[in-house]
Amino acid sequence: MAPTLLSEREIRDLIGPAEALDAVREAFAALAREHAVSPDVIIIEIPESRGEVHVKGAQLSGSPYYAVKFASVFEDNPAMGLPVAGGLVLAFDAKTGCLAGVLLENGFLTDLRTGAAGALAADLLARRDIEQVGIIGTGAQGRYQLEALLGVRRPQRVLAYSRSAEAAAAYAVEMQARHGLSVSGVDSAQAAVEHSDVVICSTPSREAYLRPEWLSAGTHVTAMGSDNPAKQELFPEVLGLADKVVVDSLDQCLSKGELHHAVEHGVMVPAQVYAELGEIAAGLKPGRTSESEITVADLTGIGAQDTAVASRVLRLALAAGMGTDLLWS
């Protein structure tokens, strides 16, 4: 069969936060049960263009496809009228290795699956009843994280912080109108964190900003910005304070996550990590076990997430007769 080409618009019509969460939950559980292969990420840095390219891939047992994703971030693109993020996923038939799909997703699936992983972490680790959510970083991922979180928790209010007060204010107006809940911009990361039941950190910061003394008993923190060794959002002592530190991939987080910094500073040793996220998703270990626990999820992004959502999209597209056949000349 000819490979199927899918545009970003078609992909957006086929999958949303609920479907992505379901696919990502299954992917993490498959990893924990050793029913998946998800190699470490390849990172290509292009400093002269302030660019960064990540290559991720995986194979999930029983899936008709394996996939490889190319995701890029070029910080100077907005000045040229171009989007910061881009992306492409190639899906292959798991039986023959033949190209099955080309997904021109332009970073959408990366955003969607990252939001889904954040929602999964909150679902497994946050208290069931929450009043306040603090979000640090009001860019695209700040939006996807909130939308995904609302699929598993419904807070009374959201406090959002950005280095740009204008960006935080615009985010608050947009999210309040879209989701029908109270959203306010605040003037510091501390204001967003203190008294929040769930804290979501979604920035590309290269300097730690979230301090352990800001956290209250029962808080859950999801940090996803530290996807290369130079990035860091949490002071190492935050992980040292936590009752449970959960990672998406122990090997990856030891090399490039918040865990990497905590181990490097002598605050933790790898054996102190409570679990990989998939172990909890698969029911192999419990998640939150008390209302007072402080929990931290360190998410660096793994290829199993990308393969799971890409496979879901391709199956849905074929069932709906969507996409364009690519004919080899």
For each residue, the residues with C-beta under 8 A, 3 or more apart:
1: 100
2: 325 326 327 328
3: 98 99 100 101 102 325 326
4: 100 101 102 314 317 318 323 324 325 326
5: 101 102 104 323 324 325 326
6: 10 11 14 101 102 103 104 105 313 314 317 322 323 324
7: 10 11 104
8: 11 12 104 105 106 108
9: 12 13
10: 6 7 13 14 317 322 323
11: 6 7 8 14 15 103 104 105 108 109 313
12: 8 9 15 108
13: 9 10 322
14: 6 10 11 313 316 317 320 322
15: 11 12 19 20 109 112 309 312 313 316
16: 19 20 112
17: 20 21 112 115 116 119 144 147 148 151
18: 21 22 151
19: 15 16 22 23 312 316
20: 15 16 17 23 24 112 113 115 116 148 309 312
21: 17 18 24 25 116 119 120 148 151 152
22: 18 19 25 26 312
23: 19 20 26 27 113 116 308 309 311 312
24: 20 21 27 28 113 116 117 120 305 308 309
25: 21 22 28 29 116 120 281
26: 22 23 29 30 60 308
27: 23 24 30 31 36 58 60 278 304 305 307 308
28: 24 25 31 32 117 120 248 276 277 278 281 282 304 305
29: 25 26 32 33 278 281 282 283
30: 26 27 33 35 36 60 61 278 304
31: 27 28 34 35 36 38 276 278 302 304
32: 28 29 276 278 279 281 282 284
33: 29 30 278 282 284
34: 31
35: 30 31 60 61 62
36: 27 30 31 58 59 60 61 304
37: 58 59
38: 31 56 57 58 249 302 303 304 307
39: 57 58 303
40: 249 251 252 255
41: 54 55 56 227 252 300 301 302 303
42: 54 55 56
43: 52 53 54 55 228
44: 52 53 54 55
45: 51 52 53 228
46: 49 50 51 52 53 74
47: 50 51
48:
49: 46 74 76
50: 46 47 74 75 76
51: 45 46 47 72 73 74 75
52: 43 44 45 46 72 73 74 228
53: 43 44 45 46 70 71 72
54: 41 42 43 44 69 70 71 72 227 301
55: 41 42 43 44 68 69 70 71
56: 38 41 42 68 69 71 301 302 303 306
57: 38 39 66 67 68 69 303 306 307
58: 27 36 37 38 39 66 67 302 303 304 306 307 308
59: 36 37 63 66 94 307
60: 26 27 30 35 36 63 66 304 307 308 311
61: 30 35 36
62: 35
63: 59 60 66 94 307 308 311
64: 93 94 95 100 311 315
65: 91 92 93 94 100 101 307 310 311 314
66: 57 58 59 60 63 91 92 94 307
67: 57 58 89 90 91 92 303 306 307 310 311
68: 55 56 57 89 90 92 303
69: 54 55 56 57 87 88 89 90 109 110 303 306 310
70: 53 54 55 87 88 89
71: 53 54 55 56 85 86 87 107 110
72: 51 52 53 54 85 86 87 107
73: 51 52 84 85 204
74: 46 49 50 51 52 77 82 84 86
75: 50 51 84
76: 49 50 79 80
77: 74 80 82 83 84
78: 81 82 83 84
79: 76
80: 76 77
81: 78
82: 74 77 78
83: 77 78 86 106 107
84: 73 74 75 77 78
85: 71 72 73 106 107 110 111 140
86: 71 72 74 83 106 107
87: 69 70 71 72 105 106 107 108 109 110
88: 69 70 102 103 104 105
89: 67 68 69 70 101 102 103 105 109 306 310
90: 67 68 69 99 101 102 103
91: 65 66 67 99 100 101 102 103 310 311 314
92: 65 66 67 68 97 98 99 100
93: 64 65 96 97 98 99 100
94: 59 63 64 65 66
95: 64
96: 93
97: 92 93
98: 3 92 93
99: 3 90 91 92 93 102 326
100: 1 3 4 64 65 91 92 93 314
101: 3 4 5 6 65 89 90 91 310 314 317 323
102: 3 4 5 6 88 89 90 91 99 326
103: 6 11 88 89 90 91 109 310 313 314
104: 5 6 7 8 11 88
105: 6 8 11 87 88 89 108 109 110
106: 8 83 85 86 87
107: 71 72 83 85 86 87 110 111
108: 8 11 12 87 105 111 112
109: 11 15 69 87 89 103 105 112 113 306 309 310 313
110: 69 71 85 87 105 107 113 114 301 306
111: 85 107 108 114 115 140 141 144
112: 15 16 17 20 108 109 115 116 144 309
113: 20 23 24 109 110 116 117 301 305 306 308 309
114: 110 111 117 118 141 144 145 224 299 301 305
115: 17 20 111 112 118 119 141 144 145 147 148 149
116: 17 20 21 23 24 25 112 113 119 120 148 305 309
117: 24 28 113 114 120 121 224 248 277 299 301 305
118: 114 115 121 122 145 148 149 200 202 222 224 297 299
119: 17 21 115 116 122 123 145 148 149 151 152
120: 21 24 25 28 116 117 123 124 152 277 281
121: 117 118 124 125 126 220 222 246 277 297 299
122: 118 119 125 126 149 152 153 198 220 222 297
123: 119 120 126 152 153
124: 120 121 246 277 280 281 287 288
125: 121 122 220 244 246 280 287 288 295 297
126: 121 122 123 130 153 197 198 220 288 295
127: 130 197 218 220 288 291
128: 153
129:
130: 126 127 133 153 154 155 197 198
131: 155 156 157 197
132: 155 156 157 158 159 195 196 197 198
133: 130 146 149 153 155 157 158 159 196 197 198 199 200
134: 158 159 160 161 192 193 194 196 198 199 200
135: 138 142 145 146 158 159 160 161 192 199 200 202
136: 142 160 161 162 189 192 193 199 200 201 202 203 209 210 233
137: 141 142 161 162 200 201 202 203 225
138: 135 142 143 160 161 162 164 167 168 170 171 185
139: 142 143 162 167 202 203
140: 85 111 143 144
141: 111 114 115 137 144 145 202 224
142: 135 136 137 138 139 145 146 160 162 171 200 202
143: 138 139 140 146 147 171 174 175
144: 17 111 112 114 115 140 141 147 148
145: 114 115 118 119 135 141 142 148 149 200 202 222 224
146: 133 135 142 143 149 150 158 175 179 200
147: 17 115 143 144 150 151 178 179
148: 17 20 21 115 116 118 119 144 145 151 152
149: 115 118 119 122 133 145 146 152 153 198 200
150: 146 147 153 154 179 181
151: 17 18 21 119 147 148
152: 21 119 120 122 123 148 149
153: 122 123 126 128 130 133 149 150 198
154: 130 150 181
155: 130 131 132 133 158 181 197 198
156: 131 132 181 182
157: 131 132 133 181 182 183 184
158: 132 133 134 135 146 155 172 175 181 182 183 184
159: 132 133 134 135 183 184 185 186 191 192 196
160: 134 135 136 138 142 168 171 172 175 183 184 185 186 192
161: 134 135 136 137 138 168 185 186 187 188 189 191 192
162: 136 137 138 139 142 165 167 168 171 185
163: 167
164: 138 167 168
165: 162 168 169 185 187
166: 169 170
167: 138 139 162 163 164 170 171
168: 138 160 161 162 164 165 171 172 185 186
169: 165 166 172 173 185
170: 138 166 167 173 174
171: 138 142 143 160 162 167 168 174 175 183 185
172: 158 160 168 169 175 176 183 184 185
173: 169 170 176 177 183
174: 143 170 171 177 178
175: 143 146 158 160 171 172 178 179 181 183
176: 172 173 179 180 181 182 183
177: 173 174 180
178: 147 174 175
179: 146 147 150 175 176 183
180: 176 177
181: 150 154 155 156 157 158 175 176
182: 156 157 158 176
183: 157 158 159 160 171 172 173 175 176 179
184: 157 158 159 160 172
185: 138 159 160 161 162 165 168 169 171 172
186: 159 160 161 168 191 192
187: 161 165 191
188: 161 191 192
189: 136 161 192 193 209 210
190: 193 194 211 214
191: 159 161 186 187 188 194
192: 134 135 136 159 160 161 186 188 189 196 199
193: 134 136 189 190 196 199 210 214 215
194: 134 190 191 214 216
195: 132 216
196: 132 133 134 159 192 193 199 216 219
197: 126 127 130 131 132 133 155 218 219 220
198: 122 126 130 132 133 134 149 153 155 219 220 221 222
199: 133 134 135 136 192 193 196 210 215 219 220 221 222
200: 118 133 134 135 136 137 142 145 146 149 221 222 224
201: 136 137 210 221 222 223 224 225 233 234
202: 118 135 136 137 139 141 142 145 224 225
203: 136 137 139 225 233
204: 73 225 231
205: 208 209 225 231 232 233
206: 230 231 232
207: 232
208: 205 232 233 234 235 236 261
209: 136 189 205 233 235
210: 136 189 193 199 201 214 221 223 233 234 235 238
211: 190 214 235 237 238
212: 215 235 237 238 240 241
213:
214: 190 193 194 210 211
215: 193 199 212 219 221 238 241 294
216: 194 195 196 219
217: 292 293 294
218: 127 197 291 292 293 294
219: 196 197 198 199 215 216 294 295
220: 121 122 125 126 127 197 198 199 288 294 295 296 297
221: 198 199 200 201 210 215 234 238 242 294 295 296 297
222: 118 121 122 145 198 199 200 201 296 297 299
223: 201 210 226 233 234 258 296 297 298 299
224: 114 117 118 141 145 200 201 202 227 299 300 301
225: 137 201 202 203 204 205 231 233
226: 223 231 232 233 234 256 257 258 260 261 298 300
227: 41 54 224 231 256 257 300 301
228: 43 45 52 231 256
229: 255 256 260
230: 206
231: 204 205 206 225 226 227 228 256
232: 205 206 207 208 226 258 261
233: 136 201 203 205 208 209 210 223 225 226 258
234: 201 208 210 221 223 226 238 239 258 261 296
235: 208 209 210 211 212 238
236: 208 239 240 258 261 262 264 265 267 268
237: 211 212 240 241 267
238: 210 211 212 215 221 234 235 241 242 258 296
239: 234 236 242 245 258 259 262 267 268 296 298
240: 212 236 237 262 267 268
241: 212 215 237 238 294
242: 221 238 239 245 294 295 296
243: 293 294 295
244: 125 274 275 288 293 294 295 296
245: 239 242 259 262 268 272 273 274 295 296 298
246: 121 124 125 273 274 275 276 277 280 295 296 297 298
247: 250 252 253 257 259 273 275 276 277 297 298 299 300
248: 28 117 252 253 276 277 278 297 298 299 300 301 302
249: 38 40 252 253 276 300 302
250: 247 253 254 259 270 273 276
251: 40 254 255
252: 40 41 247 248 249 255 256 257 300 302
253: 247 248 249 250 256 257 258 259 260 273 298 300
254: 250 251 257 259 260 263 270
255: 40 229 251 252 260
256: 226 227 228 229 231 252 253 260 300
257: 226 227 247 252 253 254 260 298 299 300
258: 223 226 232 233 234 236 238 239 253 261 262 296 298
259: 239 245 247 250 253 254 262 263 268 270 273 298
260: 226 229 253 254 255 256 257 263 264
261: 208 226 232 234 236 258 264 265
262: 236 239 240 245 258 259 265 267 268
263: 254 259 260 266 267 268 269 270
264: 236 260 261
265: 236 261 262
266: 263
267: 236 237 239 240 262 263
268: 236 239 240 245 259 262 263 272 273
269: 263 272
270: 250 254 259 263 273
271:
272: 245 268 269
273: 245 246 247 250 253 259 268 270 276
274: 244 245 246 285
275: 244 246 247 279 280 284 285
276: 28 31 32 246 247 248 249 250 273 279
277: 28 117 120 121 124 246 247 248 280 281 297 299
278: 27 28 29 30 31 32 33 248 281 282
279: 32 275 276 282 284 285
280: 124 125 246 275 277 283 284 285 286 287
281: 25 28 29 32 120 124 277 278
282: 28 29 32 33 278 279
283: 29 280
284: 32 33 275 279 280
285: 274 275 279 280
286: 280 289
287: 124 125 280 295
288: 124 125 126 127 220 244 293 295
289: 286 293
290: 293
291: 127 218
292: 217 218
293: 217 218 243 244 288 289 290
294: 215 217 218 219 220 221 241 242 243 244
295: 125 126 219 220 221 242 243 244 245 246 287 288
296: 220 221 222 223 234 238 239 242 244 245 246 258
297: 118 121 122 125 220 221 222 223 246 247 248 277
298: 223 226 239 245 246 247 248 253 257 258 259
299: 114 117 118 121 222 223 224 247 248 257 277
300: 41 224 226 227 247 248 249 252 253 256 257
301: 41 54 56 110 113 114 117 224 227 248 305
302: 31 38 41 56 58 248 249 252 305 306
303: 38 39 41 56 57 58 67 68 69 306 307
304: 27 28 30 31 36 38 58 60 307 308
305: 24 27 28 113 114 116 117 301 302 308 309
306: 56 57 58 67 69 89 109 110 113 302 303 309 310
307: 27 38 57 58 59 60 63 65 66 67 303 304 310 311
308: 23 24 26 27 58 60 63 113 304 305 311 312
309: 15 20 23 24 109 112 113 116 305 306 312 313
310: 65 67 69 89 91 101 103 109 306 307 313 314
311: 23 60 63 64 65 67 91 307 308 314 315
312: 15 19 20 22 23 308 309 315 316
313: 6 11 14 15 103 109 309 310 316 317
314: 4 6 65 91 100 101 103 310 311 317 318
315: 64 311 312 318 319
316: 14 15 19 312 313 319 320 322
317: 4 6 10 14 101 313 314 320 322 323
318: 4 314 315 321 322 323
319: 315 316
320: 14 316 317
321: 318
322: 6 10 13 14 316 317 318
323: 4 5 6 10 101 317 318
324: 4 5 6
325: 2 3 4 5
326: 2 3 4 5 99 102
327: 2
328: 2
329:
